Amino acid sequence: MHDLLLDVRGLETQFKTPDGIVHAVNAVSFGLKEGETLDMTGESGCGRNAAMLSVLGLIPDSPGKVTVGKALF
């Protein structure tokens, strides 16, 4: 999809916690063309922030990790 400014494919992010692994982002995919916007809605704790931090490469190495997928700008 060469006309996309942002192409996110199959993004998955998890965090290690004292209670085990938390799968915060599960197989998120979307694309944005020039002039488009994206609105992510959902309940508190549903993974919106984790998804956007994953896209931007800002998930802290420990305890978080992007395990699958990629974001192409």
PDB file with one MODEL, atoms N, CA, C and O in Angstrom:
MODEL        1
ATOM      1  N   MET A   1       0.845  -1.183   0.000  1.00  0.00           N
ATOM      2  CA  MET A   1       0.000   0.000   0.000  1.00  0.00           C
ATOM      3  C   MET A   1       0.888   1.242   0.000  1.00  0.00           C
ATOM      4  O   MET A   1       1.075   1.869   1.042  1.00  0.00           O
ATOM      5  N   HIS A   2       1.420   1.590  -1.133  1.00  0.00           N
ATOM      6  CA  HIS A   2       2.391   2.666  -1.247  1.00  0.00           C
ATOM      7  C   HIS A   2       1.815   4.055  -1.000  1.00  0.00           C
ATOM      8  O   HIS A   2       2.582   4.995  -0.796  1.00  0.00           O
ATOM      9  N   ASP A   3       0.502   4.219  -1.011  1.00  0.00           N
ATOM     10  CA  ASP A   3      -0.091   5.545  -0.790  1.00  0.00           C
ATOM     11  C   ASP A   3      -0.367   5.829   0.687  1.00  0.00           C
ATOM     12  O   ASP A   3      -0.926   6.877   1.010  1.00  0.00           O
ATOM     13  N   LEU A   4       0.010   4.927   1.582  1.00  0.00           N
ATOM     14  CA  LEU A   4      -0.208   5.128   3.011  1.00  0.00           C
ATOM     15  C   LEU A   4       0.971   5.888   3.622  1.00  0.00           C
ATOM     16  O   LEU A   4       2.131   5.600   3.329  1.00  0.00           O
ATOM     17  N   LEU A   5       0.651   6.862   4.474  1.00  0.00           N
ATOM     18  CA  LEU A   5       1.695   7.542   5.239  1.00  0.00           C
ATOM     19  C   LEU A   5       2.074   6.721   6.467  1.00  0.00           C
ATOM     20  O   LEU A   5       3.232   6.713   6.886  1.00  0.00           O
ATOM     21  N   LEU A   6       1.102   6.041   7.032  1.00  0.00           N
ATOM     22  CA  LEU A   6       1.333   5.172   8.181  1.00  0.00           C
ATOM     23  C   LEU A   6       0.637   3.843   7.920  1.00  0.00           C
ATOM     24  O   LEU A   6      -0.564   3.796   7.657  1.00  0.00           O
ATOM     25  N   ASP A   7       1.405   2.773   7.995  1.00  0.00           N
ATOM     26  CA  ASP A   7       0.876   1.432   7.754  1.00  0.00           C
ATOM     27  C   ASP A   7       1.264   0.556   8.945  1.00  0.00           C
ATOM     28  O   ASP A   7       2.432   0.208   9.115  1.00  0.00           O
ATOM     29  N   VAL A   8       0.278   0.206   9.762  1.00  0.00           N
ATOM     30  CA  VAL A   8       0.500  -0.615  10.955  1.00  0.00           C
ATOM     31  C   VAL A   8      -0.053  -2.002  10.669  1.00  0.00           C
ATOM     32  O   VAL A   8      -1.210  -2.154  10.276  1.00  0.00           O
ATOM     33  N   ARG A   9       0.792  -3.014  10.872  1.00  0.00           N
ATOM     34  CA  ARG A   9       0.399  -4.390  10.517  1.00  0.00           C
ATOM     35  C   ARG A   9       0.618  -5.343  11.685  1.00  0.00           C
ATOM     36  O   ARG A   9       1.749  -5.553  12.123  1.00  0.00           O
ATOM     37  N   GLY A  10      -0.472  -5.917  12.184  1.00  0.00           N
ATOM     38  CA  GLY A  10      -0.418  -7.003  13.155  1.00  0.00           C
ATOM     39  C   GLY A  10       0.339  -6.703  14.435  1.00  0.00           C
ATOM     40  O   GLY A  10       1.026  -7.574  14.968  1.00  0.00           O
ATOM     41  N   LEU A  11       0.222  -5.497  14.926  1.00  0.00           N
ATOM     42  CA  LEU A  11       0.979  -5.066  16.102  1.00  0.00           C
ATOM     43  C   LEU A  11       0.493  -5.764  17.371  1.00  0.00           C
ATOM     44  O   LEU A  11      -0.705  -5.794  17.656  1.00  0.00           O
ATOM     45  N   GLU A  12       1.433  -6.321  18.126  1.00  0.00           N
ATOM     46  CA  GLU A  12       1.128  -6.947  19.409  1.00  0.00           C
ATOM     47  C   GLU A  12       2.161  -6.511  20.433  1.00  0.00           C
ATOM     48  O   GLU A  12       3.363  -6.536  20.170  1.00  0.00           O
ATOM     49  N   THR A  13       1.680  -6.114  21.599  1.00  0.00           N
ATOM     50  CA  THR A  13       2.548  -5.641  22.675  1.00  0.00           C
ATOM     51  C   THR A  13       2.133  -6.305  23.978  1.00  0.00           C
ATOM     52  O   THR A  13       0.947  -6.476  24.259  1.00  0.00           O
ATOM     53  N   GLN A  14       3.138  -6.678  24.770  1.00  0.00           N
ATOM     54  CA  GLN A  14       2.839  -7.281  26.068  1.00  0.00           C
ATOM     55  C   GLN A  14       3.729  -6.668  27.136  1.00  0.00           C
ATOM     56  O   GLN A  14       4.787  -6.106  26.855  1.00  0.00           O
ATOM     57  N   PHE A  15       3.258  -6.798  28.380  1.00  0.00           N
ATOM     58  CA  PHE A  15       3.981  -6.289  29.534  1.00  0.00           C
ATOM     59  C   PHE A  15       4.128  -7.404  30.558  1.00  0.00           C
ATOM     60  O   PHE A  15       3.194  -8.172  30.791  1.00  0.00           O
ATOM     61  N   LYS A  16       5.307  -7.488  31.169  1.00  0.00           N
ATOM     62  CA  LYS A  16       5.514  -8.427  32.267  1.00  0.00           C
ATOM     63  C   LYS A  16       5.103  -7.734  33.560  1.00  0.00           C
ATOM     64  O   LYS A  16       5.544  -6.620  33.845  1.00  0.00           O
ATOM     65  N   THR A  17       4.255  -8.402  34.341  1.00  0.00           N
ATOM     66  CA  THR A  17       3.810  -7.878  35.629  1.00  0.00           C
ATOM     67  C   THR A  17       4.054  -8.953  36.684  1.00  0.00           C
ATOM     68  O   THR A  17       4.324 -10.105  36.345  1.00  0.00           O
ATOM     69  N   PRO A  18       3.963  -8.586  37.953  1.00  0.00           N
ATOM     70  CA  PRO A  18       4.099  -9.592  39.004  1.00  0.00           C
ATOM     71  C   PRO A  18       3.056 -10.720  38.905  1.00  0.00           C
ATOM     72  O   PRO A  18       3.282 -11.831  39.384  1.00  0.00           O
ATOM     73  N   ASP A  19       1.917 -10.416  38.278  1.00  0.00           N
ATOM     74  CA  ASP A  19       0.857 -11.415  38.129  1.00  0.00           C
ATOM     75  C   ASP A  19       0.957 -12.195  36.822  1.00  0.00           C
ATOM     76  O   ASP A  19       0.113 -13.052  36.560  1.00  0.00           O
ATOM     77  N   GLY A  20       1.963 -11.924  35.999  1.00  0.00           N
ATOM     78  CA  GLY A  20       2.126 -12.625  34.729  1.00  0.00           C
ATOM     79  C   GLY A  20       2.162 -11.662  33.552  1.00  0.00           C
ATOM     80  O   GLY A  20       2.298 -10.452  33.732  1.00  0.00           O
ATOM     81  N   ILE A  21       2.040 -12.202  32.359  1.00  0.00           N
ATOM     82  CA  ILE A  21       2.090 -11.426  31.120  1.00  0.00           C
ATOM     83  C   ILE A  21       0.720 -10.808  30.840  1.00  0.00           C
ATOM     84  O   ILE A  21      -0.307 -11.483  30.914  1.00  0.00           O
ATOM     85  N   VAL A  22       0.724  -9.508  30.516  1.00  0.00           N
ATOM     86  CA  VAL A  22      -0.491  -8.805  30.097  1.00  0.00           C
ATOM     87  C   VAL A  22      -0.368  -8.510  28.612  1.00  0.00           C
ATOM     88  O   VAL A  22       0.584  -7.854  28.188  1.00  0.00           O
ATOM     89  N   HIS A  23      -1.311  -8.984  27.822  1.00  0.00           N
ATOM     90  CA  HIS A  23      -1.338  -8.732  26.382  1.00  0.00           C
ATOM     91  C   HIS A  23      -2.137  -7.449  26.149  1.00  0.00           C
ATOM     92  O   HIS A  23      -3.365  -7.473  26.066  1.00  0.00           O
ATOM     93  N   ALA A  24      -1.418  -6.333  26.045  1.00  0.00           N
ATOM     94  CA  ALA A  24      -2.056  -5.016  25.978  1.00  0.00           C
ATOM     95  C   ALA A  24      -2.545  -4.660  24.587  1.00  0.00           C
ATOM     96  O   ALA A  24      -3.559  -3.977  24.445  1.00  0.00           O
ATOM     97  N   VAL A  25      -1.847  -5.109  23.563  1.00  0.00           N
ATOM     98  CA  VAL A  25      -2.214  -4.812  22.172  1.00  0.00           C
ATOM     99  C   VAL A  25      -2.202  -6.139  21.423  1.00  0.00           C
ATOM    100  O   VAL A  25      -1.204  -6.860  21.437  1.00  0.00           O
ATOM    101  N   ASN A  26      -3.308  -6.452  20.775  1.00  0.00           N
ATOM    102  CA  ASN A  26      -3.456  -7.754  20.118  1.00  0.00           C
ATOM    103  C   ASN A  26      -3.842  -7.596  18.652  1.00  0.00           C
ATOM    104  O   ASN A  26      -4.990  -7.283  18.337  1.00  0.00           O
ATOM    105  N   ALA A  27      -2.882  -7.814  17.761  1.00  0.00           N
ATOM    106  CA  ALA A  27      -3.113  -7.851  16.310  1.00  0.00           C
ATOM    107  C   ALA A  27      -3.795  -6.593  15.782  1.00  0.00           C
ATOM    108  O   ALA A  27      -4.793  -6.680  15.066  1.00  0.00           O
ATOM    109  N   VAL A  28      -3.265  -5.435  16.130  1.00  0.00           N
ATOM    110  CA  VAL A  28      -3.814  -4.165  15.646  1.00  0.00           C
ATOM    111  C   VAL A  28      -3.240  -3.860  14.265  1.00  0.00           C
ATOM    112  O   VAL A  28      -2.025  -3.900  14.069  1.00  0.00           O
ATOM    113  N   SER A  29      -4.109  -3.559  13.322  1.00  0.00           N
ATOM    114  CA  SER A  29      -3.700  -3.186  11.967  1.00  0.00           C
ATOM    115  C   SER A  29      -4.561  -2.025  11.495  1.00  0.00           C
ATOM    116  O   SER A  29      -5.776  -2.018  11.690  1.00  0.00           O
ATOM    117  N   PHE A  30      -3.920  -1.047  10.875  1.00  0.00           N
ATOM    118  CA  PHE A  30      -4.647   0.056  10.244  1.00  0.00           C
ATOM    119  C   PHE A  30      -3.692   0.805   9.337  1.00  0.00           C
ATOM    120  O   PHE A  30      -2.474   0.653   9.439  1.00  0.00           O
ATOM    121  N   GLY A  31      -4.242   1.607   8.458  1.00  0.00           N
ATOM    122  CA  GLY A  31      -3.449   2.450   7.571  1.00  0.00           C
ATOM    123  C   GLY A  31      -4.055   3.834   7.491  1.00  0.00           C
ATOM    124  O   GLY A  31      -5.274   4.000   7.551  1.00  0.00           O
ATOM    125  N   LEU A  32      -3.192   4.824   7.356  1.00  0.00           N
ATOM    126  CA  LEU A  32      -3.649   6.207   7.226  1.00  0.00           C
ATOM    127  C   LEU A  32      -3.016   6.844   5.998  1.00  0.00           C
ATOM    128  O   LEU A  32      -1.806   6.767   5.788  1.00  0.00           O
ATOM    129  N   LYS A  33      -3.860   7.472   5.198  1.00  0.00           N
ATOM    130  CA  LYS A  33      -3.387   8.223   4.040  1.00  0.00           C
ATOM    131  C   LYS A  33      -3.257   9.693   4.414  1.00  0.00           C
ATOM    132  O   LYS A  33      -3.726  10.116   5.471  1.00  0.00           O
ATOM    133  N   GLU A  34      -2.625  10.460   3.551  1.00  0.00           N
ATOM    134  CA  GLU A  34      -2.462  11.889   3.784  1.00  0.00           C
ATOM    135  C   GLU A  34      -3.828  12.546   4.009  1.00  0.00           C
ATOM    136  O   GLU A  34      -4.762  12.333   3.236  1.00  0.00           O
ATOM    137  N   GLY A  35      -3.931  13.345   5.073  1.00  0.00           N
ATOM    138  CA  GLY A  35      -5.153  14.061   5.399  1.00  0.00           C
ATOM    139  C   GLY A  35      -6.140  13.280   6.250  1.00  0.00           C
ATOM    140  O   GLY A  35      -7.125  13.853   6.716  1.00  0.00           O
ATOM    141  N   GLU A  36      -5.913  12.004   6.465  1.00  0.00           N
ATOM    142  CA  GLU A  36      -6.814  11.199   7.277  1.00  0.00           C
ATOM    143  C   GLU A  36      -6.433  11.288   8.751  1.00  0.00           C
ATOM    144  O   GLU A  36      -5.285  11.569   9.097  1.00  0.00           O
ATOM    145  N   THR A  37      -7.413  11.044   9.603  1.00  0.00           N
ATOM    146  CA  THR A  37      -7.180  10.968  11.043  1.00  0.00           C
ATOM    147  C   THR A  37      -7.748   9.648  11.552  1.00  0.00           C
ATOM    148  O   THR A  37      -8.561   9.003  10.890  1.00  0.00           O
ATOM    149  N   LEU A  38      -7.301   9.270  12.735  1.00  0.00           N
ATOM    150  CA  LEU A  38      -7.762   8.035  13.350  1.00  0.00           C
ATOM    151  C   LEU A  38      -8.243   8.349  14.752  1.00  0.00           C
ATOM    152  O   LEU A  38      -7.559   9.045  15.503  1.00  0.00           O
ATOM    153  N   ASP A  39      -9.398   7.850  15.109  1.00  0.00           N
ATOM    154  CA  ASP A  39      -9.942   8.005  16.454  1.00  0.00           C
ATOM    155  C   ASP A  39     -10.029   6.629  17.088  1.00  0.00           C
ATOM    156  O   ASP A  39     -10.702   5.735  16.574  1.00  0.00           O
ATOM    157  N   MET A  40      -9.345   6.469  18.203  1.00  0.00           N
ATOM    158  CA  MET A  40      -9.415   5.198  18.936  1.00  0.00           C
ATOM    159  C   MET A  40     -10.224   5.437  20.200  1.00  0.00           C
ATOM    160  O   MET A  40      -9.870   6.273  21.031  1.00  0.00           O
ATOM    161  N   THR A  41     -11.308   4.697  20.335  1.00  0.00           N
ATOM    162  CA  THR A  41     -12.162   4.841  21.508  1.00  0.00           C
ATOM    163  C   THR A  41     -12.258   3.512  22.238  1.00  0.00           C
ATOM    164  O   THR A  41     -12.048   2.448  21.655  1.00  0.00           O
ATOM    165  N   GLY A  42     -12.575   3.592  23.503  1.00  0.00           N
ATOM    166  CA  GLY A  42     -12.741   2.385  24.290  1.00  0.00           C
ATOM    167  C   GLY A  42     -12.641   2.696  25.767  1.00  0.00           C
ATOM    168  O   GLY A  42     -12.330   3.816  26.170  1.00  0.00           O
ATOM    169  N   GLU A  43     -12.909   1.693  26.551  1.00  0.00           N
ATOM    170  CA  GLU A  43     -12.888   1.843  28.002  1.00  0.00           C
ATOM    171  C   GLU A  43     -11.472   2.046  28.513  1.00  0.00           C
ATOM    172  O   GLU A  43     -10.495   1.751  27.824  1.00  0.00           O
ATOM    173  N   SER A  44     -11.381   2.551  29.728  1.00  0.00           N
ATOM    174  CA  SER A  44     -10.100   2.712  30.391  1.00  0.00           C
ATOM    175  C   SER A  44      -9.397   1.360  30.481  1.00  0.00           C
ATOM    176  O   SER A  44     -10.001   0.363  30.876  1.00  0.00           O
ATOM    177  N   GLY A  45      -8.109   1.335  30.110  1.00  0.00           N
ATOM    178  CA  GLY A  45      -7.340   0.105  30.185  1.00  0.00           C
ATOM    179  C   GLY A  45      -7.483  -0.813  28.985  1.00  0.00           C
ATOM    180  O   GLY A  45      -7.028  -1.955  29.034  1.00  0.00           O
ATOM    181  N   CYS A  46      -8.105  -0.346  27.904  1.00  0.00           N
ATOM    182  CA  CYS A  46      -8.330  -1.228  26.752  1.00  0.00           C
ATOM    183  C   CYS A  46      -7.132  -1.300  25.811  1.00  0.00           C
ATOM    184  O   CYS A  46      -7.135  -2.120  24.892  1.00  0.00           O
ATOM    185  N   GLY A  47      -6.095  -0.459  26.010  1.00  0.00           N
ATOM    186  CA  GLY A  47      -4.887  -0.550  25.197  1.00  0.00           C
ATOM    187  C   GLY A  47      -4.662   0.557  24.194  1.00  0.00           C
ATOM    188  O   GLY A  47      -3.745   0.463  23.379  1.00  0.00           O
ATOM    189  N   ARG A  48      -5.469   1.604  24.226  1.00  0.00           N
ATOM    190  CA  ARG A  48      -5.282   2.708  23.270  1.00  0.00           C
ATOM    191  C   ARG A  48      -3.895   3.327  23.394  1.00  0.00           C
ATOM    192  O   ARG A  48      -3.184   3.463  22.398  1.00  0.00           O
ATOM    193  N   ASN A  49      -3.513   3.697  24.596  1.00  0.00           N
ATOM    194  CA  ASN A  49      -2.202   4.327  24.800  1.00  0.00           C
ATOM    195  C   ASN A  49      -1.073   3.373  24.459  1.00  0.00           C
ATOM    196  O   ASN A  49      -0.099   3.769  23.819  1.00  0.00           O
ATOM    197  N   ALA A  50      -1.190   2.136  24.873  1.00  0.00           N
ATOM    198  CA  ALA A  50      -0.151   1.149  24.568  1.00  0.00           C
ATOM    199  C   ALA A  50      -0.006   0.958  23.060  1.00  0.00           C
ATOM    200  O   ALA A  50       1.106   0.793  22.559  1.00  0.00           O
ATOM    201  N   ALA A  51      -1.116   0.979  22.340  1.00  0.00           N
ATOM    202  CA  ALA A  51      -1.067   0.836  20.883  1.00  0.00           C
ATOM    203  C   ALA A  51      -0.318   2.009  20.253  1.00  0.00           C
ATOM    204  O   ALA A  51       0.547   1.799  19.403  1.00  0.00           O
ATOM    205  N   MET A  52      -0.631   3.220  20.651  1.00  0.00           N
ATOM    206  CA  MET A  52       0.026   4.388  20.060  1.00  0.00           C
ATOM    207  C   MET A  52       1.493   4.482  20.469  1.00  0.00           C
ATOM    208  O   MET A  52       2.334   4.863  19.655  1.00  0.00           O
ATOM    209  N   LEU A  53       1.812   4.142  21.715  1.00  0.00           N
ATOM    210  CA  LEU A  53       3.215   4.121  22.142  1.00  0.00           C
ATOM    211  C   LEU A  53       3.993   3.051  21.377  1.00  0.00           C
ATOM    212  O   LEU A  53       5.172   3.236  21.076  1.00  0.00           O
ATOM    213  N   SER A  54       3.346   1.947  21.066  1.00  0.00           N
ATOM    214  CA  SER A  54       3.978   0.888  20.276  1.00  0.00           C
ATOM    215  C   SER A  54       4.277   1.367  18.864  1.00  0.00           C
ATOM    216  O   SER A  54       5.360   1.118  18.336  1.00  0.00           O
ATOM    217  N   VAL A  55       3.320   2.053  18.254  1.00  0.00           N
ATOM    218  CA  VAL A  55       3.506   2.587  16.903  1.00  0.00           C
ATOM    219  C   VAL A  55       4.684   3.560  16.875  1.00  0.00           C
ATOM    220  O   VAL A  55       5.466   3.568  15.925  1.00  0.00           O
ATOM    221  N   LEU A  56       4.803   4.372  17.915  1.00  0.00           N
ATOM    222  CA  LEU A  56       5.860   5.383  17.975  1.00  0.00           C
ATOM    223  C   LEU A  56       7.203   4.844  18.467  1.00  0.00           C
ATOM    224  O   LEU A  56       8.195   5.572  18.480  1.00  0.00           O
ATOM    225  N   GLY A  57       7.238   3.581  18.868  1.00  0.00           N
ATOM    226  CA  GLY A  57       8.471   2.984  19.367  1.00  0.00           C
ATOM    227  C   GLY A  57       8.843   3.465  20.756  1.00  0.00           C
ATOM    228  O   GLY A  57      10.024   3.508  21.102  1.00  0.00           O
ATOM    229  N   LEU A  58       7.849   3.827  21.556  1.00  0.00           N
ATOM    230  CA  LEU A  58       8.092   4.392  22.879  1.00  0.00           C
ATOM    231  C   LEU A  58       7.730   3.457  24.036  1.00  0.00           C
ATOM    232  O   LEU A  58       7.652   3.899  25.183  1.00  0.00           O
ATOM    233  N   ILE A  59       7.513   2.194  23.754  1.00  0.00           N
ATOM    234  CA  ILE A  59       7.249   1.231  24.833  1.00  0.00           C
ATOM    235  C   ILE A  59       8.566   0.990  25.572  1.00  0.00           C
ATOM    236  O   ILE A  59       9.562   0.632  24.944  1.00  0.00           O
ATOM    237  N   PRO A  60       8.587   1.179  26.887  1.00  0.00           N
ATOM    238  CA  PRO A  60       9.827   0.939  27.628  1.00  0.00           C
ATOM    239  C   PRO A  60      10.247  -0.532  27.551  1.00  0.00           C
ATOM    240  O   PRO A  60       9.428  -1.432  27.732  1.00  0.00           O
ATOM    241  N   ASP A  61      11.541  -0.761  27.278  1.00  0.00           N
ATOM    242  CA  ASP A  61      12.069  -2.122  27.114  1.00  0.00           C
ATOM    243  C   ASP A  61      11.683  -3.059  28.248  1.00  0.00           C
ATOM    244  O   ASP A  61      11.374  -4.227  28.014  1.00  0.00           O
ATOM    245  N   SER A  62      11.698  -2.574  29.421  1.00  0.00           N
ATOM    246  CA  SER A  62      11.265  -3.394  30.536  1.00  0.00           C
ATOM    247  C   SER A  62      10.273  -2.567  31.339  1.00  0.00           C
ATOM    248  O   SER A  62      10.650  -1.501  31.825  1.00  0.00           O
ATOM    249  N   PRO A  63       9.079  -2.979  31.500  1.00  0.00           N
ATOM    250  CA  PRO A  63       8.546  -4.326  31.379  1.00  0.00           C
ATOM    251  C   PRO A  63       7.852  -4.615  30.057  1.00  0.00           C
ATOM    252  O   PRO A  63       7.342  -5.721  29.878  1.00  0.00           O
ATOM    253  N   GLY A  64       7.810  -3.668  29.120  1.00  0.00           N
ATOM    254  CA  GLY A  64       7.040  -3.862  27.898  1.00  0.00           C
ATOM    255  C   GLY A  64       7.863  -4.343  26.730  1.00  0.00           C
ATOM    256  O   GLY A  64       9.090  -4.243  26.728  1.00  0.00           O
ATOM    257  N   LYS A  65       7.155  -4.878  25.716  1.00  0.00           N
ATOM    258  CA  LYS A  65       7.838  -5.343  24.517  1.00  0.00           C
ATOM    259  C   LYS A  65       6.833  -5.480  23.379  1.00  0.00           C
ATOM    260  O   LYS A  65       5.772  -6.080  23.547  1.00  0.00           O
ATOM    261  N   VAL A  66       7.177  -4.918  22.220  1.00  0.00           N
ATOM    262  CA  VAL A  66       6.401  -5.175  21.013  1.00  0.00           C
ATOM    263  C   VAL A  66       6.876  -6.527  20.506  1.00  0.00           C
ATOM    264  O   VAL A  66       8.038  -6.683  20.133  1.00  0.00           O
ATOM    265  N   THR A  67       5.981  -7.499  20.492  1.00  0.00           N
ATOM    266  CA  THR A  67       6.383  -8.876  20.179  1.00  0.00           C
ATOM    267  C   THR A  67       6.179  -9.261  18.721  1.00  0.00           C
ATOM    268  O   THR A  67       6.898 -10.114  18.202  1.00  0.00           O
ATOM    269  N   VAL A  68       5.211  -8.643  18.056  1.00  0.00           N
ATOM    270  CA  VAL A  68       4.899  -8.992  16.672  1.00  0.00           C
ATOM    271  C   VAL A  68       4.417  -7.739  15.953  1.00  0.00           C
ATOM    272  O   VAL A  68       3.860  -6.834  16.574  1.00  0.00           O
ATOM    273  N   GLY A  69       4.629  -7.691  14.667  1.00  0.00           N
ATOM    274  CA  GLY A  69       4.079  -6.620  13.840  1.00  0.00           C
ATOM    275  C   GLY A  69       5.078  -5.516  13.584  1.00  0.00           C
ATOM    276  O   GLY A  69       6.214  -5.540  14.059  1.00  0.00           O
ATOM    277  N   LYS A  70       4.608  -4.535  12.805  1.00  0.00           N
ATOM    278  CA  LYS A  70       5.456  -3.401  12.477  1.00  0.00           C
ATOM    279  C   LYS A  70       4.623  -2.192  12.116  1.00  0.00           C
ATOM    280  O   LYS A  70       3.457  -2.298  11.734  1.00  0.00           O
ATOM    281  N   ALA A  71       5.256  -1.041  12.247  1.00  0.00           N
ATOM    282  CA  ALA A  71       4.649   0.224  11.857  1.00  0.00           C
ATOM    283  C   ALA A  71       5.583   0.906  10.878  1.00  0.00           C
ATOM    284  O   ALA A  71       6.729   1.208  11.211  1.00  0.00           O
ATOM    285  N   LEU A  72       5.101   1.148   9.678  1.00  0.00           N
ATOM    286  CA  LEU A  72       5.906   1.775   8.629  1.00  0.00           C
ATOM    287  C   LEU A  72       5.419   3.194   8.385  1.00  0.00           C
ATOM    288  O   LEU A  72       4.236   3.416   8.127  1.00  0.00           O
ATOM    289  N   PHE A  73       6.337   4.157   8.469  1.00  0.00           N
ATOM    290  CA  PHE A  73       5.992   5.554   8.216  1.00  0.00           C
ATOM    291  C   PHE A  73       6.413   5.926   6.815  1.00  0.00           C
ATOM    292  O   PHE A  73       6.215   7.065   6.392  1.00  0.00           O
TER     293      PHE A  73
ENDMDL
END
